[in-house]
Amino acid sequence: MRRLGKIFREDGRTVIVAMDHGMGMNVNPALDRTGEILEAIVAGGADAVLTTYGIASKYADILRHVGLILRCDGGYSAIPSAANGHPRMLFSVEDALRLGADAVACNGFPGTPTEQDCMKNVAELSAQGRAWGMPVMAEMLPGGFGNEVPKTVENVRLAARTGCEYGASIIKTTFTGTPEEFRGVIEASYQPVVVLGGEKTSQLSDLFVCIEQAISVGAAGVAIGRNVWKHPDPEAVTRALVDLVHNGKRAADIQGL
């Protein structure tokens, strides 16, 4: 799909910064400076931003300089509620096209009680995407965001392959195991795999090592959120990610963060 060229550089890799957390997580004070953070991410050289309908609408002038990936599912929040079940599809590919998006994203949670409903979202969004020439990124996490299903190499490999089989053109998943074990995840996925960042870490050096290892065995890049925008200098962190993914730097080469 032509739009993949707005997400991936000629080296076949990408640095995606995720800012879609406000759809289902507690409001984080770090995101009170949304426009300022977006400008820093763009200045740092990010290839794309994964974000919400609201942010994409409000900050279109800033986001015109990077690839835009629209989160299409949600319907859950940090507020205690009687509501439960899988993420619902809230926006369509047509909505994304009207915003000028270059790709869309949704969750795929194999191993959860609502797996069939959740994976139906992946299938339907992939079919829409194919009809409109819009790439789909599936966030494939065994057991979802919980810990009931372990994020073993075997489970992550199966989740990644499942996302491909359901039609996704980009797989976002967690780095797990040793680099050689994770190579099996990459080899099982016939679509590019980007590695997520997870919880904010106090040691970015550890995250950088994981990224270096993932890239070394064939990962196509990263999709990092909190470890970028919760940092005092999101531009510098973004630039470091670009160095790791695109410029051949090693984790040990990155100092001062």
Secondary structure, 3 states (H helix, E strand, C coil): CHHHHHCCCCCCCEEEEEECHHHCCCCCHHHHHHHHHHHHHHHCCCCEEEECHHHHHHCHHHHCCCEEEEECEECCCCCCCCCCCCCEECCCHHHHHHCCCCEEEEEECCCCCCHHHHHHHHHHHHHHHHHHCCCEEEEECCCCCCCCCCCCHHHHHHHHHHHHHCCCCEEEECCCCCHHHHHHHHHHCCCCEEEECCCCCCCHHHHHHHHHHHHHCCCCEEEECHHHHCCCCHHHHHHHHHHHHCCCCCHHHCCCC
